[in-house]
Amino acid sequence: RRVHHRRAGGGRRRRGAGHAAHRGRGARPVSVRAAGRRHLSQVRLRRPPPASRMYALLSLPAIVGTSADVGRPIVWSIAGSDSGGGAGVQADLLTCHSLGAHGCTVVTALTAQNSVGVRHVELASGDSVRATLHALAADLPPRAIKIGMLGGEASVLEVGAFLAAAEAATEEAGGAEGAAAGAYAARPFAASPSVVCDPVLVSSSGARLLSEEGLAALRSSVLPRCRLLTPNLAEAEALLERRITTAAEAEAAAVEL
């Protein structure tokens, strides 16, 4: 099949479809069905196809820019990275997207793992965690913060200090933009975000994932600023430093926590 091109004087000449599509000017729009076996790169579609949802996600940094452009609730995930994609910040981002929120991440640990088990864990430095928290606070203030695996005492202290400074700054400013609070120079949020802590303290094999010093810091600096705490049985026992064996003990532990 061939595509006609009009001469300047009104006459017509015949050219190959590939040549016409390559020139890109003067060619009549051709539907995919009419194109037959021709390669799609040689066809001018009648209507540009809509961008896929995945393309929108991949292009988000260029589209979003600042928090005012997001238009969706912002949720921070402070947790480890799961290379297998079944947990950690990867799973949190999928959950945020499915619920219509914009997810941001503060990576506290890099893990080499798959669906079978964990092979290697490398903790993020306190400086890295602090820098990420401040970068997000300056441009993408959260409506909610989800805390997972913190990994080490340094990350626990940084997160606790940041939450305390942001809380103080927000209360002092009355929800408006204002002066910073504490050494962290935390930017006050329009409203105090809801903080949810899912403490990752013990692996499925029973190994401790947070040192005693980190656990003590978690109790003193992070948990008091959480609205919701979601430990499993082993984590509740680690937090309370006692065994929980009955339903009554579990209920009492929940009240105490």
Helices and strands as residue ranges (DSSP letters): E 2-6, E 12-16, H 17-23, H 32-35, G 40-42, H 53-58, H 60-64, H 67-70, E 74-82, H 88-98, E 102-113, E 118-123, H 126-139, E 144-147, H 153-173, E 194-197, H 212-217, I 218-222, G 223-225, E 228-229, H 233-240, H 247-256
